[in-house]
Amino acid sequence: MPTRYRAPLLALALSATVGACATVPGASPEPVTVRIVGLNDFHGNLEPIRRPVMLDDGAGGRTEVYAGGAAWFASAVASLRSQNEHSLAIGAGDLISASPLASSLFLDEPTIGVMNRVKLDFAAVGNHEFDRGWRELKRLREGGCEKLTLREPCAVEPDFKGSDFPILAANVRMPDGSTLFPGHGIKRFGSGAREVAVGVIGLTLQGTANIVEPAGIAGLTFEDEATAINALVPRLVEEGADAIVVSIHQGLVPEPGTGPNACGAMAGDLRTILEKLDPRIDLVISGHTHRAYVCDFSAVDPSRRFKVTSAGFGGTMLTDIALTIDPRLNDVTAVSARNVPVQSPGEGRPANPAFPTFEPDAAMAAYVTRYVSAAADVANRPVGRISASAPRAVPESQIGNLIADSQLAATRSAGAQIALINPGGVRSDLAAREGGTVTYGDLYAVQPFGNTLVTMTYTGEQLLRILEEQFVNPNDENILSVSDGFTMTLDPARPAGQRVVAAALDGTPIDRAASYRVTLNSFIASGGDGFATFKEGADATTGPVDLDAMEAYLRARDMIPVPAIGRVTLLSR
């Protein structure tokens, strides 16, 4: 059954087809397949991800696959695109920022270079694209070397020209009402009776304003996602789009236990958006949750027969999508999709024979090496030693505890008693090298944002309200990491306002009437991640950059013990 109905066009197409068939048998054009490569949340991972991806082994179990790295990524994109004469590569946001040092040190210019080289056709804007402010994002799109951040632009490529691909931002409005970037684009393939057109709508989550630095998005408005999408569907139809694809930086949380090519029951903030979308949409490429899935939304609503896909995180997977378009009906008749791991063995990463292996693209490898080499002196500088590797886990992680302890130590002079850090501020495990050594590059991978530390005074009443705000989004809990001496017991199953069962400092329950000095990073201090009450703090004292605080903490002793977990107790789990 076609997914889109355009009564006048359909009637004309059918009548023309009937006439043609009556006089010239077999003259009707055959269906056209357009291959789409979907990607999301690349986050500047120029090199392979250190930890393996867990995938289904085909026998009811799980297996490890080492994946990612721009050189292998480029080969995988080319391989998938080569399956058909017509193809597109579409990104669903967060291609940049929260990146490893080799990209982030250079303002993610090399990631733009990677995407240019794989010939990305369209990219939706994501929340992390705004981490350095919208003006810097415009520079990455348009090129040039204007200095808009603390780091020097064009350090490796003096003639940085920006992205070759359009960035789409259908729901991001400037003060004059225009969109920051175009909201949609269209690409045409073939000619004559077999010409087809694919329209793409791109946008970020409306909640972007709550999860980036307010100063970087001053003057911008982030509109409702479904409203922005649906407003553009008729325009794409008028422009002759045979297929309509939405690329949105918002995601689903599939049913636990499902593999990357399944879905099961669908949860997550994207679901409520999907329920409102125009049924003429054929495909939704999504991201943000860093989950890999392929969902058939017709299982939820038979009138909305689109597939919903996501390729996980960091370039470790790509979504291989085939759109079958009938040129007679100007419509999509079938959609298939599967997630393909970008397996990249080598240098201690064994190959898994159950999955295809991609050869690294030599030109891309040389391009990446150029940036990795430029960052090497900074990345390889030893900064200290830890007693063991500190993994990133939920709801409580040893690396989160270690960071909180470092931030408390760095701000004791400002009267700090407690340090709190949001889980999104911890980007990876902290691996101990030989002898427990940690390098600056290791630290940067954990904390790539360059947030400053802020110490403020809160009443116990405000502090308890902040702890309740860890559950402000039921689909995306934000359990804070806490410094030594602070403990909290939480029960997410309780009603709102009653989820903090206990909270104490050095064994003494938090007194609602007392005052406490609390250290935060500048992101959550400004209300990021939904922690609105953090903005109510008084007597703010600005401290060092978070990464500098961590380095100083590690340098203070020959060997830093990695703190155990036990500061956070989560009931009802």
C-alpha positions in Angstrom: 0.0 0.0 0.0 1.5 3.4 -0.9 2.3 5.5 2.2 1.3 8.8 0.7 -1.9 10.0 -1.1 -2.1 12.9 -3.4 -5.5 12.6 -5.0 -5.2 14.8 -8.0 -1.7 13.7 -9.0 -2.6 10.0 -8.3 -5.7 10.2 -10.5 -3.7 11.7 -13.3 -1.0 9.2 -13.0 -3.4 6.3 -13.0 -5.3 7.5 -15.9 -2.1 8.1 -17.9 -0.9 4.6 -17.0 -4.2 2.9 -18.1 -4.0 4.7 -21.4 -0.4 3.8 -22.0 -0.9 0.1 -21.1 -3.8 -0.1 -23.5 -1.7 1.0 -26.4 1.9 0.2 -25.6 2.2 -2.9 -23.4 5.2 -3.0 -21.1 6.0 0.7 -21.5 5.4 1.6 -17.8 8.6 2.5 -16.0 10.0 0.0 -13.5 10.3 0.9 -9.8 13.4 2.9 -8.8 15.5 2.0 -5.7 17.2 4.8 -3.9 19.8 3.7 -1.4 20.0 5.8 1.8 22.9 5.6 4.3 21.7 6.8 7.7 24.1 8.0 10.4 23.9 9.9 13.6 25.8 10.9 16.7 29.2 10.6 15.1 30.6 13.0 17.7 34.0 13.5 16.0 35.2 10.0 16.4 38.0 10.1 13.8 39.6 6.9 15.2 38.1 3.6 16.1 36.1 3.4 19.4 38.2 1.7 22.1 35.4 -0.4 23.5 33.6 -3.0 21.4 30.0 -2.8 20.3 27.7 -5.6 21.6 25.6 -7.2 18.9 23.4 -10.2 18.5 25.4 -13.3 17.4 22.5 -14.8 15.5 22.2 -17.7 18.0 20.3 -16.0 20.8 23.5 -14.6 22.4 25.6 -11.5 22.3 29.0 -10.9 20.7 31.7 -8.2 20.5 32.6 -6.2 17.4 35.3 -3.5 17.3 34.0 -0.8 15.1 34.3 2.8 14.0 37.1 5.1 12.7 36.7 7.5 9.8 38.9 5.5 7.4 36.7 2.4 7.8 33.6 4.5 8.0 34.4 6.0 4.6 34.8 2.5 3.1 31.5 1.4 4.6 29.6 4.4 3.3 31.0 3.9 -0.2 30.2 0.1 -0.1 26.6 0.7 1.0 26.0 3.5 -1.6 27.4 1.3 -4.4 24.5 -1.1 -4.2 22.4 1.1 -6.3 22.8 3.7 -9.0 21.1 6.4 -6.9 22.0 7.0 -3.3 22.0 9.5 -0.4 23.9 9.8 2.9 21.9 11.6 5.6 23.0 12.6 9.1 20.6 12.9 12.1 22.6 15.4 14.2 25.5 15.5 16.7 28.1 14.9 14.1 30.4 17.2 16.0 31.2 18.2 19.6 31.6 16.0 22.7 34.4 14.7 20.5 37.8 13.1 21.1 40.8 15.4 21.3 41.9 14.9 17.6 38.7 16.5 16.4 37.7 18.7 19.3 41.1 20.4 19.7 40.6 21.7 16.2 37.0 22.8 16.7 35.7 19.7 14.9 36.9 21.0 11.5 38.3 17.5 10.7 34.9 16.0 11.3 33.4 18.4 8.7 36.3 17.3 6.5 35.4 13.6 7.0 31.8 14.2 6.1 32.7 16.2 3.0 34.9 13.3 1.9 32.1 10.7 2.3 29.9 13.1 0.3 27.2 13.5 3.0 24.1 14.9 1.3 22.2 16.4 4.2 22.7 16.8 8.0 20.1 17.7 10.5 21.4 19.9 13.3 21.6 18.3 16.8 22.0 19.8 20.2 25.7 19.3 20.4 26.2 21.4 17.2 25.4 24.4 19.4 28.0 23.6 22.1 30.2 26.4 20.9 27.4 28.7 19.9 25.4 29.2 16.8 27.8 31.6 15.2 30.6 29.0 15.4 28.2 26.5 13.9 27.6 28.9 11.0 31.4 29.2 10.5 31.6 25.4 10.2 28.9 25.5 7.6 30.2 28.5 5.6 33.9 28.2 6.2 36.5 30.9 7.2 38.7 31.4 10.1 36.9 33.9 12.3 37.8 33.3 15.9 34.6 32.8 17.9 35.9 30.5 20.7 38.9 30.2 22.9 40.6 27.9 20.4 42.2 29.0 17.2 40.4 28.0 14.1 42.1 26.8 10.9 45.1 25.5 12.8 45.7 22.6 10.4 43.8 23.7 7.3 44.3 27.4 6.8 41.8 27.5 4.0 39.0 25.7 5.8 36.0 26.1 3.6 33.2 24.7 5.7 30.8 21.9 4.9 30.0 20.8 1.3 26.6 19.6 2.6 23.6 21.6 3.7 22.7 21.6 7.4 19.0 21.5 8.0 17.2 23.2 10.9 13.5 23.3 10.3 12.6 24.2 13.9 15.4 26.6 14.8 14.2 30.2 14.4 16.2 33.4 14.4 14.8 36.6 16.0 13.5 37.7 12.6 11.5 34.5 12.1 13.7 32.9 9.6 15.3 29.5 10.2 19.0 29.4 11.2 19.5 27.0 8.2 17.1 25.8 5.6 14.5 23.4 6.9 14.4 21.0 4.0 16.2 20.0 0.8 15.4 17.8 -2.2 17.5 15.6 -4.4 16.5 14.3 -7.8 17.6 11.2 -9.6 17.2 9.8 -13.1 15.4 11.4 -16.0 12.2 11.2 -18.0 9.6 8.7 -16.9 12.1 7.2 -14.3 12.9 10.5 -12.6 12.3 10.4 -8.9 12.9 13.0 -6.1 13.6 12.5 -2.4 12.7 15.3 0.0 14.5 15.6 3.3 13.4 17.5 6.4 16.0 18.1 9.1 15.7 19.4 12.7 16.8 19.0 16.3 14.8 18.3 19.4 12.8 21.1 20.8 14.5 20.6 24.2 17.9 21.7 22.8 17.5 25.0 24.6 17.6 23.1 27.9 20.8 21.1 27.2 23.2 23.6 25.8 24.8 26.8 27.2 22.2 29.5 27.1 24.7 32.1 25.9 25.4 30.1 22.7 21.8 30.1 21.6 20.8 33.6 22.7 18.1 34.8 20.3 17.2 31.4 18.9 13.8 29.7 19.4 13.4 25.9 19.2 9.9 25.0 18.0 7.8 21.9 18.4 9.2 19.1 16.2 6.0 17.7 14.8 4.6 21.1 13.9 7.8 22.1 12.1 7.9 18.8 10.1 4.2 18.8 9.2 4.4 22.3 7.9 7.0 21.3 5.3 5.4 18.1 4.0 2.9 20.0 1.7 5.8 22.1 0.4 7.8 19.0 -0.5 4.8 17.5 -2.2 4.4 20.7 -4.3 8.1 20.5 -5.2 7.5 17.0 -6.6 9.0 14.8 -3.9 8.2 11.2 -4.5 9.6 10.2 -1.0 9.7 12.2 2.2 12.4 11.5 4.7 12.7 13.1 8.2 16.1 13.4 9.8 15.6 14.3 13.4 17.9 14.6 16.4 15.6 12.9 18.8 15.3 9.2 19.6 13.6 6.1 20.8 14.4 3.7 23.6 13.6 0.3 22.2 12.5 -2.6 24.3 15.3 -4.0 26.5 17.0 -7.1 24.9 16.3 -6.2 21.3 19.1 -6.1 18.8 20.2 -3.2 16.5 17.8 -4.4 13.8 14.8 -4.8 15.9 12.7 -2.6 18.1 10.0 -4.2 20.2 8.0 -1.8 22.3 8.9 1.8 21.7 9.6 4.3 24.5 11.4 7.7 24.4 10.6 11.3 23.6 10.5 10.6 19.8 7.5 8.4 20.1 5.0 11.2 20.9 6.4 13.2 18.0 6.0 10.2 15.6 2.3 9.9 16.7 1.6 13.4 15.3 3.4 13.2 12.0 1.8 13.5 8.6 1.2 10.0 7.3 2.8 10.9 3.9 6.2 10.6 5.5 8.1 7.5 4.4 11.1 7.3 6.6 12.4 8.8 9.9 16.2 8.7 10.6 16.8 9.5 14.2 19.5 9.8 16.9 20.2 11.4 20.3 19.6 8.3 22.5 22.8 6.6 21.1 20.7 3.4 20.6 20.7 1.3 17.5 17.3 0.2 16.2 15.0 -0.4 13.2 11.4 0.2 14.1 8.2 -0.2 12.0 5.9 2.5 13.3 2.9 0.9 11.5 2.9 -1.6 14.4 1.9 1.3 16.6 -0.3 3.2 14.1 -1.3 1.4 10.8 -1.9 4.8 9.2 1.7 5.9 9.7 3.7 3.3 7.7 7.2 4.7 8.1 10.3 3.0 9.3 12.3 4.7 12.2 16.0 4.0 12.3 19.1 4.9 14.4 22.7 3.8 14.0 23.9 4.0 17.6 26.9 6.1 18.4 30.4 7.2 17.2 30.4 5.9 13.6 30.3 2.3 14.8 27.3 1.5 12.7 25.5 2.8 9.6 21.9 2.2 8.6 21.5 0.6 5.2 18.1 1.7 3.8 16.4 1.0 0.5 13.5 3.1 -0.7 11.5 1.6 -3.6 9.7 4.3 -5.5 7.1 3.8 -8.2 7.5 6.6 -10.7 4.0 6.0 -12.0 2.4 6.7 -8.6 5.0 9.2 -7.5 5.2 7.3 -4.2 7.2 4.9 -2.1 6.0 1.3 -2.3 8.5 -0.3 0.1 11.2 0.5 2.7 13.8 -1.8 4.0 16.5 -1.0 6.6 19.2 -2.7 8.6 22.1 -1.6 10.8 25.5 -2.6 9.6 28.5 -2.5 12.0 31.5 -0.6 10.7 33.9 -3.3 11.8 37.5 -2.0 12.0 39.9 -4.7 13.3 43.6 -4.0 14.0 46.0 -2.8 16.7 44.6 -5.1 19.4 41.0 -5.1 18.0 40.4 -8.7 16.8 38.0 -9.3 13.8 34.7 -11.0 14.4 34.1 -13.3 11.4 30.3 -13.1 11.9 30.3 -9.6 10.5 31.8 -8.0 7.4 35.1 -6.2 7.7 35.8 -3.0 5.8 39.2 -2.0 4.6 40.3 1.4 5.7 40.2 4.1 3.0 43.8 5.2 2.4 43.0 8.8 1.6 40.8 9.2 4.6 43.3 7.4 6.8 46.0 10.0 5.7 43.6 12.8 6.4 42.8 11.6 9.9 46.5 10.9 10.6 47.2 14.6 9.8 45.0 15.7 12.7 45.9 12.9 15.1 49.6 13.8 14.6 48.9 17.5 15.2 47.2 16.6 18.5 49.7 14.0 19.6 51.9 16.2 21.7 49.0 17.4 23.7 47.2 14.1 23.8 50.1 12.0 24.9 51.3 14.2 27.8 51.1 12.2 31.1 49.0 14.0 33.8 49.0 11.4 36.6 48.3 7.9 37.7 45.1 6.1 39.0 44.9 2.8 40.8 42.6 1.2 38.2 40.5 2.0 35.3 37.4 4.0 36.1 34.4 2.9 34.1 31.4 5.0 33.1 28.2 3.3 34.2 24.7 4.1 35.4 23.2 5.1 37.7 26.6 5.5 39.5 30.0 5.4 38.0 33.5 5.4 39.4 34.7 8.0 36.9 31.7 10.2 37.8 32.7 10.0 41.5 36.3 10.7 40.6 35.4 13.8 38.7 33.1 15.0 41.5 36.0 14.6 44.0 38.4 16.5 41.7 35.9 19.4 41.4 35.3 19.5 45.2 39.1 19.6 45.8 39.5 22.4 43.2 36.9 24.6 44.9 37.4 24.1 48.6 38.8 27.6 48.7 35.4 28.9 47.6 33.8 27.1 50.5 32.6 24.1 48.5 31.1 21.3 50.6 29.5 19.2 47.7 30.3 18.8 44.1 27.7 17.4 41.6 28.1 16.5 38.0 25.5 15.5 35.3 25.9 12.2 33.6 26.0 13.8 30.2 29.2 15.6 31.3 31.0 12.3 31.5 31.6 11.0 28.0 33.7 7.9 28.4 35.5 5.5 30.7 38.9 6.5 32.0 41.3 3.7 31.2 44.5 3.3 33.2 47.5 2.7 30.9 50.6 0.8 32.0 51.4 1.6 35.6 48.1 3.4 35.9 49.2 6.3 33.8 46.6 8.7 32.5 47.3 11.1 29.6 45.7 14.5 28.8 44.1 12.8 25.8 42.5 10.3 28.1 41.1 13.1 30.3 39.9 15.0 27.3 37.9 12.0 26.1 36.1 12.0 29.4 35.4 15.7 29.6 35.6 17.4 26.2 33.4 20.4 26.9 35.7 22.9 28.6 33.1 23.9 31.2 34.2 26.2 34.0 33.4 25.3 37.6 30.9 27.5 39.6 30.4 27.3 43.3 27.1 28.7 44.7 25.1 28.7 47.9 21.8 26.7 48.1 19.4 26.1 50.9 18.7 22.5 51.8 15.2 23.0 50.4 16.7 24.0 47.0 19.2 21.2 47.1 16.5 18.6 47.7 14.4 20.1 44.9 17.5 19.8 42.6 17.7 16.1 43.5 14.1 15.7 42.5 14.9 17.3 39.1 17.0 14.2 38.3 13.7 12.7 37.3 12.2 15.7 35.4 12.3 13.6 32.2 11.0 10.1 32.9 12.5 8.8 29.7 15.9 10.2 30.4 16.8 10.2 34.1 19.8 12.3 34.9 21.3 10.8 38.1 24.1 13.1 39.3 27.5 11.9 40.3 28.3 13.2 43.8 31.5 14.0 45.7 32.9 12.1 48.7 30.9 12.6 51.8 27.5 13.2 50.1 25.0 10.3 49.8 21.5 10.1 48.4 18.9 7.4 48.2 16.4 7.7 45.4 13.2 5.8 44.4 12.1 6.7 40.9 8.9 4.6 41.4 7.5 7.0 43.9 5.3 10.0 42.9 7.0 13.2 41.8 8.2 15.2 44.8 8.8 12.1 46.9 11.6 10.4 45.0 14.4 11.6 47.2 14.2 9.1 50.1 17.3 10.4 51.9 20.2 12.8 51.3 23.1 13.4 53.7 26.4 15.2 54.0 29.0 13.4 56.1 26.2 11.3 57.6 24.0 14.2 58.6 20.7 14.5 56.8 20.3 17.6 54.6 18.6 20.4 56.6 16.0 22.2 54.6 16.7 25.4 56.4 20.5 25.3 56.3 22.8 26.6 53.6 25.3 24.6 51.5 28.1 25.5 49.1 27.8 23.4 46.0 30.1 23.2 43.0 28.8 22.5 39.5 30.0 22.8 35.9 28.8 25.9 34.1 26.4 23.9 31.9 24.1 22.7 34.7 24.7 25.9 36.7 22.8 27.7 33.9 19.9 25.2 34.1 21.2 22.6 31.6 19.7 19.1 31.5 16.5 20.3 33.1 18.0 21.3 36.4 16.2 24.6 36.6 16.8 25.1 40.3 20.5 25.3 39.9 20.0 28.8 38.4 18.7 30.0 41.8 22.1 29.7 43.5 23.6 32.7 45.3 27.1 34.1 45.9 28.6 32.5 42.8 32.3 32.0 42.6 33.9 31.0 39.3 36.6 28.4 39.5 38.9 26.6 37.0 38.0 24.8 33.8 36.8 21.2 34.7 39.6 19.5 32.8 42.2 21.6 34.6 40.7 20.7 37.9 40.9 17.0 37.1 44.5 17.3 35.9 45.5 19.2 39.1 43.8 16.6 41.2 45.7 13.7 39.6 49.0 15.6 39.8 48.6 16.2 43.6 49.5 12.7 44.5 51.6 9.9 43.0 48.7 7.5 42.7 45.0 8.5 43.0 42.7 5.7 44.3 39.7 5.3 42.1 36.7 5.8 44.4 34.3 3.0 44.9 30.6 3.2 44.2 28.0 3.4 47.0 27.3 7.1 47.2 24.0 6.7 45.3 21.4 4.1 46.1 18.6 3.6 43.6 15.6 1.7 44.9 12.9 0.0 42.8 15.4 -1.4 40.3 
